[in-house]
Amino acid sequence: MDAKELFLRSEGDAHFRRNFNPNRVSCAKGTQFLSGFLDKNPELLQESEKKSVLEIGCDYGFNLMYLNQKFGLKCYGVEPSMEAVEFGRKNLLSKKITAVELVQGTSDYLPFE
């Protein structure tokens, strides 16, 4: 078993369990930066082509849900932990959010255009 396969099968989930915080109340710094940038440059979101975001290492999609809800962005996330992806998908379903897609994977293969 190579390192990637090991991470996808076990360590990704172990990392998620160690760091999971269902009471998270703020986005990651990078998401906060992007949000502030888009707040100051709303014209970037008003072009005819709808914008999307891809987050690699998205955990359960908290940051993506925030960006989707605030800006209406189509959001995609890749996360090694299947437990995080499953938790995020259930969370998205319960909130009726359909414009956020989470998949298990790593950055060496991105199943998105």
N, CA, C and O atoms as CSV, one atom per row, in Angstrom:
chain,resi,resn,atom,element,x,y,z
A,1,MET,N,N,0.852,-1.177,0.000
A,1,MET,CA,C,0.000,0.000,0.000
A,1,MET,C,C,0.899,1.240,0.000
A,1,MET,O,O,1.782,1.375,0.846
A,2,ASP,N,N,0.667,2.134,-0.946
A,2,ASP,CA,C,1.478,3.355,-0.999
A,2,ASP,C,C,0.919,4.401,-0.031
A,2,ASP,O,O,-0.143,4.212,0.561
A,3,ALA,N,N,1.645,5.492,0.116
A,3,ALA,CA,C,1.284,6.526,1.099
A,3,ALA,C,C,-0.071,7.149,0.793
A,3,ALA,O,O,-0.855,7.413,1.705
A,4,LYS,N,N,-0.348,7.384,-0.477
A,4,LYS,CA,C,-1.637,7.983,-0.839
A,4,LYS,C,C,-2.780,7.056,-0.451
A,4,LYS,O,O,-3.761,7.492,0.152
A,5,GLU,N,N,-2.658,5.798,-0.791
A,5,GLU,CA,C,-3.707,4.832,-0.476
A,5,GLU,C,C,-3.906,4.712,1.042
A,5,GLU,O,O,-5.037,4.619,1.517
A,6,LEU,N,N,-2.808,4.713,1.791
A,6,LEU,CA,C,-2.881,4.669,3.253
A,6,LEU,C,C,-3.631,5.895,3.790
A,6,LEU,O,O,-4.485,5.781,4.669
A,7,PHE,N,N,-3.292,7.063,3.245
A,7,PHE,CA,C,-3.947,8.293,3.703
A,7,PHE,C,C,-5.439,8.258,3.395
A,7,PHE,O,O,-6.257,8.637,4.234
A,8,LEU,N,N,-5.794,7.807,2.201
A,8,LEU,CA,C,-7.205,7.748,1.821
A,8,LEU,C,C,-7.973,6.718,2.633
A,8,LEU,O,O,-9.154,6.912,2.921
A,9,ARG,N,N,-7.321,5.630,3.004
A,9,ARG,CA,C,-8.002,4.555,3.728
A,9,ARG,C,C,-8.098,4.776,5.231
A,9,ARG,O,O,-9.032,4.294,5.872
A,10,SER,N,N,-7.134,5.504,5.798
A,10,SER,CA,C,-7.162,5.580,7.262
A,10,SER,C,C,-6.764,6.932,7.840
A,10,SER,O,O,-7.514,7.497,8.637
A,11,GLU,N,N,-5.625,7.459,7.467
A,11,GLU,CA,C,-5.125,8.661,8.135
A,11,GLU,C,C,-5.986,9.881,7.868
A,11,GLU,O,O,-6.110,10.740,8.741
A,12,GLY,N,N,-6.590,9.986,6.680
A,12,GLY,CA,C,-7.491,11.108,6.411
A,12,GLY,C,C,-8.650,11.132,7.396
A,12,GLY,O,O,-8.997,12.183,7.934
A,13,ASP,N,N,-9.254,9.955,7.631
A,13,ASP,CA,C,-10.352,9.874,8.596
A,13,ASP,C,C,-9.867,10.119,10.016
A,13,ASP,O,O,-10.547,10.786,10.795
A,14,ALA,N,N,-8.696,9.587,10.362
A,14,ALA,CA,C,-8.150,9.802,11.711
A,14,ALA,C,C,-7.905,11.290,11.949
A,14,ALA,O,O,-8.183,11.801,13.034
A,15,HIS,N,N,-7.389,11.981,10.945
A,15,HIS,CA,C,-7.162,13.426,11.054
A,15,HIS,C,C,-8.486,14.155,11.259
A,15,HIS,O,O,-8.585,15.049,12.099
A,16,PHE,N,N,-9.500,13.770,10.490
A,16,PHE,CA,C,-10.819,14.394,10.631
A,16,PHE,C,C,-11.351,14.187,12.048
A,16,PHE,O,O,-11.810,15.141,12.677
A,17,ARG,N,N,-11.297,12.962,12.557
A,17,ARG,CA,C,-11.812,12.692,13.906
A,17,ARG,C,C,-11.058,13.480,14.971
A,17,ARG,O,O,-11.665,13.975,15.920
A,18,ARG,N,N,-9.728,13.602,14.821
A,18,ARG,CA,C,-8.926,14.353,15.798
A,18,ARG,C,C,-9.266,15.838,15.805
A,18,ARG,O,O,-9.228,16.474,16.858
A,19,ASN,N,N,-9.596,16.396,14.655
A,19,ASN,CA,C,-9.743,17.845,14.510
A,19,ASN,C,C,-11.168,18.328,14.308
A,19,ASN,O,O,-11.393,19.532,14.186
A,20,PHE,N,N,-12.127,17.428,14.268
A,20,PHE,CA,C,-13.512,17.808,13.996
A,20,PHE,C,C,-14.059,18.691,15.112
A,20,PHE,O,O,-13.919,18.387,16.296
A,21,ASN,N,N,-14.683,19.787,14.705
A,21,ASN,CA,C,-15.303,20.697,15.655
A,21,ASN,C,C,-16.665,21.116,15.087
A,21,ASN,O,O,-16.738,22.012,14.245
A,22,PRO,N,N,-17.740,20.467,15.547
A,22,PRO,CA,C,-19.058,20.806,15.000
A,22,PRO,C,C,-19.529,22.201,15.404
A,22,PRO,O,O,-20.530,22.689,14.880
A,23,ASN,N,N,-18.830,22.836,16.314
A,23,ASN,CA,C,-19.207,24.178,16.766
A,23,ASN,C,C,-18.369,25.268,16.114
A,23,ASN,O,O,-18.326,26.397,16.603
A,24,ARG,N,N,-17.705,24.934,15.014
A,24,ARG,CA,C,-16.888,25.925,14.313
A,24,ARG,C,C,-17.754,27.113,13.953
A,24,ARG,O,O,-18.857,26.954,13.429
A,25,VAL,N,N,-17.253,28.303,14.233
A,25,VAL,CA,C,-18.051,29.495,13.975
A,25,VAL,C,C,-17.373,30.477,13.024
A,25,VAL,O,O,-17.940,31.524,12.712
A,26,SER,N,N,-16.186,30.159,12.569
A,26,SER,CA,C,-15.533,31.070,11.628
A,26,SER,C,C,-14.852,30.277,10.525
A,26,SER,O,O,-14.480,29.116,10.695
A,27,CYS,N,N,-14.705,30.941,9.396
A,27,CYS,CA,C,-14.056,30.329,8.241
A,27,CYS,C,C,-12.544,30.395,8.376
A,27,CYS,O,O,-11.999,31.147,9.184
A,28,ALA,N,N,-11.891,29.595,7.569
A,28,ALA,CA,C,-10.436,29.625,7.495
A,28,ALA,C,C,-9.975,31.002,7.021
A,28,ALA,O,O,-10.725,31.722,6.363
A,29,LYS,N,N,-8.755,31.357,7.355
A,29,LYS,CA,C,-8.213,32.679,6.983
A,29,LYS,C,C,-8.263,32.914,5.478
A,29,LYS,O,O,-8.588,34.016,5.036
A,30,GLY,N,N,-7.946,31.898,4.691
A,30,GLY,CA,C,-7.994,32.051,3.241
A,30,GLY,C,C,-9.397,32.361,2.736
A,30,GLY,O,O,-9.569,33.154,1.811
A,31,THR,N,N,-10.391,31.735,3.344
A,31,THR,CA,C,-11.781,31.998,2.977
A,31,THR,C,C,-12.184,33.402,3.395
A,31,THR,O,O,-12.898,34.090,2.665
A,32,GLN,N,N,-11.736,33.824,4.553
A,32,GLN,CA,C,-12.010,35.189,5.008
A,32,GLN,C,C,-11.381,36.203,4.053
A,32,GLN,O,O,-11.994,37.219,3.727
A,33,PHE,N,N,-10.160,35.923,3.609
A,33,PHE,CA,C,-9.481,36.807,2.660
A,33,PHE,C,C,-10.260,36.877,1.348
A,33,PHE,O,O,-10.504,37.964,0.824
A,34,LEU,N,N,-10.651,35.711,0.817
A,34,LEU,CA,C,-11.407,35.676,-0.437
A,34,LEU,C,C,-12.740,36.410,-0.289
A,34,LEU,O,O,-13.142,37.158,-1.180
A,35,SER,N,N,-13.412,36.200,0.820
A,35,SER,CA,C,-14.689,36.874,1.068
A,35,SER,C,C,-14.513,38.396,1.089
A,35,SER,O,O,-15.297,39.123,0.479
A,36,GLY,N,N,-13.494,38.866,1.783
A,36,GLY,CA,C,-13.225,40.303,1.824
A,36,GLY,C,C,-12.896,40.862,0.450
A,36,GLY,O,O,-13.342,41.952,0.092
A,37,PHE,N,N,-12.109,40.108,-0.324
A,37,PHE,CA,C,-11.747,40.525,-1.679
A,37,PHE,C,C,-12.994,40.630,-2.556
A,37,PHE,O,O,-13.154,41.598,-3.300
A,38,LEU,N,N,-13.873,39.635,-2.466
A,38,LEU,CA,C,-15.094,39.671,-3.278
A,38,LEU,C,C,-16.053,40.762,-2.812
A,38,LEU,O,O,-16.765,41.352,-3.625
A,39,ASP,N,N,-16.075,41.032,-1.513
A,39,ASP,CA,C,-16.892,42.144,-1.009
A,39,ASP,C,C,-16.440,43.468,-1.615
A,39,ASP,O,O,-17.264,44.325,-1.935
A,40,LYS,N,N,-15.122,43.632,-1.773
A,40,LYS,CA,C,-14.564,44.884,-2.307
A,40,LYS,C,C,-14.590,44.938,-3.830
A,40,LYS,O,O,-14.418,46.007,-4.415
A,41,ASN,N,N,-14.802,43.798,-4.475
A,41,ASN,CA,C,-14.782,43.721,-5.936
A,41,ASN,C,C,-16.017,42.969,-6.450
A,41,ASN,O,O,-15.870,41.956,-7.133
A,42,PRO,N,N,-17.207,43.436,-6.142
A,42,PRO,CA,C,-18.418,42.697,-6.515
A,42,PRO,C,C,-18.599,42.537,-8.022
A,42,PRO,O,O,-19.321,41.648,-8.474
A,43,GLU,N,N,-17.950,43.387,-8.785
A,43,GLU,CA,C,-18.063,43.280,-10.244
A,43,GLU,C,C,-17.524,41.943,-10.756
A,43,GLU,O,O,-17.923,41.479,-11.824
A,44,LEU,N,N,-16.619,41.329,-9.996
A,44,LEU,CA,C,-16.074,40.032,-10.402
A,44,LEU,C,C,-17.146,38.942,-10.382
A,44,LEU,O,O,-17.032,37.942,-11.091
A,45,LEU,N,N,-18.159,39.133,-9.589
A,45,LEU,CA,C,-19.233,38.144,-9.490
A,45,LEU,C,C,-20.389,38.444,-10.426
A,45,LEU,O,O,-21.316,37.642,-10.536
A,46,GLN,N,N,-20.351,39.580,-11.102
A,46,GLN,CA,C,-21.476,39.978,-11.924
A,46,GLN,C,C,-21.247,39.759,-13.407
A,46,GLN,O,O,-22.076,40.150,-14.229
A,47,GLU,N,N,-20.146,39.147,-13.752
A,47,GLU,CA,C,-19.907,38.820,-15.155
A,47,GLU,C,C,-20.897,37.738,-15.566
A,47,GLU,O,O,-21.433,37.024,-14.718
A,48,SER,N,N,-21.136,37.619,-16.854
A,48,SER,CA,C,-22.163,36.695,-17.333
A,48,SER,C,C,-21.852,35.240,-16.993
A,48,SER,O,O,-22.772,34.454,-16.764
A,49,GLU,N,N,-20.597,34.875,-16.957
A,49,GLU,CA,C,-20.227,33.496,-16.641
A,49,GLU,C,C,-20.237,33.293,-15.127
A,49,GLU,O,O,-19.562,34.019,-14.398
A,50,LYS,N,N,-20.999,32.309,-14.654
A,50,LYS,CA,C,-21.093,32.046,-13.217
A,50,LYS,C,C,-19.755,31.526,-12.697
A,50,LYS,O,O,-19.119,30.681,-13.328
A,51,LYS,N,N,-19.345,32.027,-11.569
A,51,LYS,CA,C,-18.055,31.674,-10.980
A,51,LYS,C,C,-18.191,30.450,-10.088
A,51,LYS,O,O,-19.262,30.147,-9.561
A,52,SER,N,N,-17.060,29.755,-9.938
A,52,SER,CA,C,-17.027,28.598,-9.053
A,52,SER,C,C,-15.706,28.588,-8.294
A,52,SER,O,O,-14.743,29.261,-8.661
A,53,VAL,N,N,-15.697,27.799,-7.224
A,53,VAL,CA,C,-14.535,27.694,-6.343
A,53,VAL,C,C,-14.234,26.218,-6.133
A,53,VAL,O,O,-15.143,25.405,-5.966
A,54,LEU,N,N,-12.957,25.883,-6.142
A,54,LEU,CA,C,-12.501,24.534,-5.796
A,54,LEU,C,C,-11.595,24.654,-4.586
A,54,LEU,O,O,-10.610,25.392,-4.611
A,55,GLU,N,N,-11.928,23.925,-3.523
A,55,GLU,CA,C,-11.083,23.890,-2.336
A,55,GLU,C,C,-10.501,22.487,-2.205
A,55,GLU,O,O,-11.232,21.499,-2.145
A,56,ILE,N,N,-9.187,22.420,-2.163
A,56,ILE,CA,C,-8.491,21.145,-1.980
A,56,ILE,C,C,-8.166,21.013,-0.503
A,56,ILE,O,O,-7.502,21.871,0.078
A,57,GLY,N,N,-8.641,19.930,0.099
A,57,GLY,CA,C,-8.527,19.771,1.542
A,57,GLY,C,C,-9.665,20.518,2.209
A,57,GLY,O,O,-9.442,21.346,3.092
A,58,CYS,N,N,-10.893,20.222,1.783
A,58,CYS,CA,C,-12.066,21.022,2.180
A,58,CYS,C,C,-12.702,20.582,3.492
A,58,CYS,O,O,-13.689,21.181,3.919
A,59,ASP,N,N,-12.160,19.540,4.150
A,59,ASP,CA,C,-12.748,19.031,5.381
A,59,ASP,C,C,-14.194,18.650,5.068
A,59,ASP,O,O,-14.427,17.912,4.111
A,60,TYR,N,N,-15.154,19.116,5.824
A,60,TYR,CA,C,-16.548,18.755,5.530
A,60,TYR,C,C,-17.283,19.847,4.766
A,60,TYR,O,O,-18.511,19.824,4.685
A,61,GLY,N,N,-16.550,20.799,4.207
A,61,GLY,CA,C,-17.141,21.792,3.318
A,61,GLY,C,C,-17.653,23.053,3.979
A,61,GLY,O,O,-18.404,23.805,3.358
A,62,PHE,N,N,-17.271,23.309,5.220
A,62,PHE,CA,C,-17.752,24.488,5.946
A,62,PHE,C,C,-17.466,25.778,5.180
A,62,PHE,O,O,-18.355,26.610,5.004
A,63,ASN,N,N,-16.219,25.940,4.725
A,63,ASN,CA,C,-15.848,27.162,3.995
A,63,ASN,C,C,-16.631,27.289,2.686
A,63,ASN,O,O,-17.051,28.381,2.305
A,64,LEU,N,N,-16.818,26.162,2.007
A,64,LEU,CA,C,-17.548,26.186,0.741
A,64,LEU,C,C,-19.018,26.529,0.941
A,64,LEU,O,O,-19.602,27.264,0.144
A,65,MET,N,N,-19.614,26.000,2.002
A,65,MET,CA,C,-21.008,26.350,2.303
A,65,MET,C,C,-21.139,27.853,2.546
A,65,MET,O,O,-22.090,28.487,2.089
A,66,TYR,N,N,-20.184,28.404,3.262
A,66,TYR,CA,C,-20.192,29.846,3.538
A,66,TYR,C,C,-20.126,30.639,2.231
A,66,TYR,O,O,-20.922,31.555,2.023
A,67,LEU,N,N,-19.188,30.295,1.356
A,67,LEU,CA,C,-19.034,31.021,0.089
A,67,LEU,C,C,-20.258,30.857,-0.808
A,67,LEU,O,O,-20.662,31.795,-1.496
A,68,ASN,N,N,-20.838,29.675,-0.798
A,68,ASN,CA,C,-22.046,29.447,-1.583
A,68,ASN,C,C,-23.192,30.304,-1.070
A,68,ASN,O,O,-23.892,30.949,-1.851
A,69,GLN,N,N,-23.382,30.309,0.238
A,69,GLN,CA,C,-24.495,31.046,0.813
A,69,GLN,C,C,-24.306,32.559,0.671
A,69,GLN,O,O,-25.272,33.279,0.417
A,70,LYS,N,N,-23.090,33.041,0.831
A,70,LYS,CA,C,-22.847,34.486,0.780
A,70,LYS,C,C,-22.824,35.036,-0.647
A,70,LYS,O,O,-23.359,36.113,-0.911
A,71,PHE,N,N,-22.199,34.285,-1.570
A,71,PHE,CA,C,-21.985,34.817,-2.914
A,71,PHE,C,C,-22.705,34.052,-4.026
A,71,PHE,O,O,-22.671,34.468,-5.184
A,72,GLY,N,N,-23.350,32.950,-3.687
A,72,GLY,CA,C,-24.031,32.153,-4.706
A,72,GLY,C,C,-23.085,31.400,-5.613
A,72,GLY,O,O,-23.460,31.014,-6.720
A,73,LEU,N,N,-21.871,31.186,-5.160
A,73,LEU,CA,C,-20.888,30.480,-5.971
A,73,LEU,C,C,-21.176,28.985,-6.015
A,73,LEU,O,O,-21.635,28.404,-5.032
A,74,LYS,N,N,-20.905,28.370,-7.154
A,74,LYS,CA,C,-20.910,26.913,-7.244
A,74,LYS,C,C,-19.589,26.471,-6.627
A,74,LYS,O,O,-18.531,26.971,-7.009
A,75,CYS,N,N,-19.636,25.549,-5.688
A,75,CYS,CA,C,-18.436,25.170,-4.940
A,75,CYS,C,C,-18.171,23.680,-5.032
A,75,CYS,O,O,-19.081,22.853,-4.986
A,76,TYR,N,N,-16.887,23.367,-5.165
A,76,TYR,CA,C,-16.433,21.990,-5.245
A,76,TYR,C,C,-15.342,21.794,-4.195
A,76,TYR,O,O,-14.533,22.688,-3.946
A,77,GLY,N,N,-15.334,20.615,-3.587
A,77,GLY,CA,C,-14.317,20.330,-2.598
A,77,GLY,C,C,-13.773,18.928,-2.749
A,77,GLY,O,O,-14.509,17.980,-3.025
A,78,VAL,N,N,-12.464,18.813,-2.560
A,78,VAL,CA,C,-11.775,17.520,-2.573
A,78,VAL,C,C,-11.172,17.325,-1.191
A,78,VAL,O,O,-10.497,18.214,-0.671
A,79,GLU,N,N,-11.413,16.167,-0.600
A,79,GLU,CA,C,-10.993,15.892,0.768
A,79,GLU,C,C,-10.584,14.420,0.894
A,79,GLU,O,O,-11.325,13.538,0.462
A,80,PRO,N,N,-9.408,14.144,1.484
A,80,PRO,CA,C,-8.981,12.751,1.647
A,80,PRO,C,C,-9.860,11.931,2.594
A,80,PRO,O,O,-9.962,10.715,2.428
A,81,SER,N,N,-10.486,12.557,3.567
A,81,SER,CA,C,-11.275,11.830,4.559
A,81,SER,C,C,-12.685,11.551,4.061
A,81,SER,O,O,-13.470,12.474,3.843
A,82,MET,N,N,-13.001,10.272,3.883
A,82,MET,CA,C,-14.351,9.908,3.476
A,82,MET,C,C,-15.348,10.236,4.574
A,82,MET,O,O,-16.490,10.586,4.277
A,83,GLU,N,N,-14.943,10.130,5.843
A,83,GLU,CA,C,-15.836,10.500,6.948
A,83,GLU,C,C,-16.209,11.978,6.873
A,83,GLU,O,O,-17.364,12.337,7.102
A,84,ALA,N,N,-15.245,12.833,6.555
A,84,ALA,CA,C,-15.526,14.263,6.420
A,84,ALA,C,C,-16.469,14.520,5.253
A,84,ALA,O,O,-17.408,15.307,5.370
A,85,VAL,N,N,-16.220,13.856,4.131
A,85,VAL,CA,C,-17.072,14.024,2.941
A,85,VAL,C,C,-18.497,13.582,3.251
A,85,VAL,O,O,-19.450,14.280,2.906
A,86,GLU,N,N,-18.650,12.435,3.895
A,86,GLU,CA,C,-19.985,11.940,4.225
A,86,GLU,C,C,-20.700,12.870,5.208
A,86,GLU,O,O,-21.889,13.151,5.051
A,87,PHE,N,N,-19.972,13.347,6.223
A,87,PHE,CA,C,-20.566,14.293,7.173
A,87,PHE,C,C,-21.005,15.550,6.429
A,87,PHE,O,O,-22.117,16.037,6.634
A,88,GLY,N,N,-20.139,16.075,5.570
A,88,GLY,CA,C,-20.464,17.277,4.810
A,88,GLY,C,C,-21.658,17.088,3.897
A,88,GLY,O,O,-22.517,17.965,3.805
A,89,ARG,N,N,-21.719,15.952,3.224
A,89,ARG,CA,C,-22.856,15.692,2.335
A,89,ARG,C,C,-24.165,15.654,3.109
A,89,ARG,O,O,-25.171,16.195,2.650
A,90,LYS,N,N,-24.164,15.022,4.275
A,90,LYS,CA,C,-25.377,14.988,5.110
A,90,LYS,C,C,-25.751,16.398,5.563
A,90,LYS,O,O,-26.927,16.764,5.576
A,91,ASN,N,N,-24.746,17.180,5.931
A,91,ASN,CA,C,-24.976,18.554,6.354
A,91,ASN,C,C,-25.568,19.377,5.205
A,91,ASN,O,O,-26.516,20.137,5.407
A,92,LEU,N,N,-25.013,19.226,4.019
A,92,LEU,CA,C,-25.525,19.938,2.848
A,92,LEU,C,C,-26.971,19.540,2.561
A,92,LEU,O,O,-27.812,20.390,2.271
A,93,LEU,N,N,-27.246,18.260,2.642
A,93,LEU,CA,C,-28.593,17.762,2.386
A,93,LEU,C,C,-29.584,18.329,3.400
A,93,LEU,O,O,-30.685,18.743,3.034
A,94,SER,N,N,-29.194,18.348,4.669
A,94,SER,CA,C,-30.097,18.856,5.709
A,94,SER,C,C,-30.371,20.354,5.539
A,94,SER,O,O,-31.432,20.843,5.928
A,95,LYS,N,N,-29.418,21.073,4.960
A,95,LYS,CA,C,-29.594,22.509,4.739
A,95,LYS,C,C,-30.135,22.816,3.338
A,95,LYS,O,O,-30.325,23.976,2.973
A,96,LYS,N,N,-30.379,21.757,2.564
A,96,LYS,CA,C,-30.902,21.881,1.198
A,96,LYS,C,C,-29.978,22.713,0.298
A,96,LYS,O,O,-30.434,23.488,-0.543
A,97,ILE,N,N,-28.678,22.529,0.499
A,97,ILE,CA,C,-27.678,23.211,-0.331
A,97,ILE,C,C,-27.272,22.250,-1.441
A,97,ILE,O,O,-26.729,21.178,-1.173
A,98,THR,N,N,-27.534,22.631,-2.676
A,98,THR,CA,C,-27.249,21.740,-3.800
A,98,THR,C,C,-26.069,22.203,-4.652
A,98,THR,O,O,-25.611,21.458,-5.517
A,99,ALA,N,N,-25.575,23.404,-4.427
A,99,ALA,CA,C,-24.513,23.954,-5.264
A,99,ALA,C,C,-23.127,23.764,-4.658
A,99,ALA,O,O,-22.188,24.474,-5.019
A,100,VAL,N,N,-22.996,22.805,-3.733
A,100,VAL,CA,C,-21.696,22.448,-3.163
A,100,VAL,C,C,-21.537,20.954,-3.353
A,100,VAL,O,O,-22.393,20.172,-2.939
A,101,GLU,N,N,-20.431,20.556,-3.986
A,101,GLU,CA,C,-20.167,19.148,-4.255
A,101,GLU,C,C,-18.863,18.738,-3.576
A,101,GLU,O,O,-17.830,19.378,-3.770
A,102,LEU,N,N,-18.914,17.683,-2.789
A,102,LEU,CA,C,-17.745,17.183,-2.072
A,102,LEU,C,C,-17.410,15.779,-2.561
A,102,LEU,O,O,-18.294,14.937,-2.718
A,103,VAL,N,N,-16.124,15.536,-2.800
A,103,VAL,CA,C,-15.674,14.209,-3.198
A,103,VAL,C,C,-14.421,13.833,-2.415
A,103,VAL,O,O,-13.638,14.692,-2.009
A,104,GLN,N,N,-14.252,12.526,-2.213
A,104,GLN,CA,C,-13.023,12.058,-1.593
A,104,GLN,C,C,-11.934,12.032,-2.653
A,104,GLN,O,O,-12.160,11.587,-3.778
A,105,GLY,N,N,-10.749,12.513,-2.286
A,105,GLY,CA,C,-9.636,12.485,-3.215
A,105,GLY,C,C,-8.472,13.311,-2.722
A,105,GLY,O,O,-8.464,13.814,-1.598
A,106,THR,N,N,-7.495,13.435,-3.589
A,106,THR,CA,C,-6.294,14.216,-3.294
A,106,THR,C,C,-5.990,15.114,-4.488
A,106,THR,O,O,-6.590,14.979,-5.555
A,107,SER,N,N,-5.063,16.019,-4.290
A,107,SER,CA,C,-4.793,17.045,-5.298
A,107,SER,C,C,-4.126,16.524,-6.562
A,107,SER,O,O,-4.062,17.247,-7.557
A,108,ASP,N,N,-3.632,15.308,-6.553
A,108,ASP,CA,C,-2.986,14.798,-7.759
A,108,ASP,C,C,-3.988,14.335,-8.817
A,108,ASP,O,O,-3.612,14.101,-9.965
A,109,TYR,N,N,-5.250,14.203,-8.439
A,109,TYR,CA,C,-6.303,13.917,-9.401
A,109,TYR,C,C,-7.534,14.718,-9.006
A,109,TYR,O,O,-8.137,14.459,-7.964
A,110,LEU,N,N,-7.906,15.677,-9.820
A,110,LEU,CA,C,-9.047,16.544,-9.528
A,110,LEU,C,C,-10.142,16.249,-10.549
A,110,LEU,O,O,-9.992,16.568,-11.729
A,111,PRO,N,N,-11.243,15.642,-10.103
A,111,PRO,CA,C,-12.297,15.232,-11.042
A,111,PRO,C,C,-13.237,16.365,-11.446
A,111,PRO,O,O,-14.436,16.149,-11.623
A,112,PHE,N,N,-12.700,17.552,-11.588
A,112,PHE,CA,C,-13.508,18.708,-11.960
A,112,PHE,C,C,-12.850,19.424,-13.126
A,112,PHE,O,O,-11.632,19.365,-13.296
A,113,GLU,N,N,-13.655,20.093,-13.921
A,113,GLU,CA,C,-13.139,20.840,-15.069
A,113,GLU,C,C,-12.321,22.030,-14.608
A,113,GLU,O,O,-11.803,22.781,-15.435
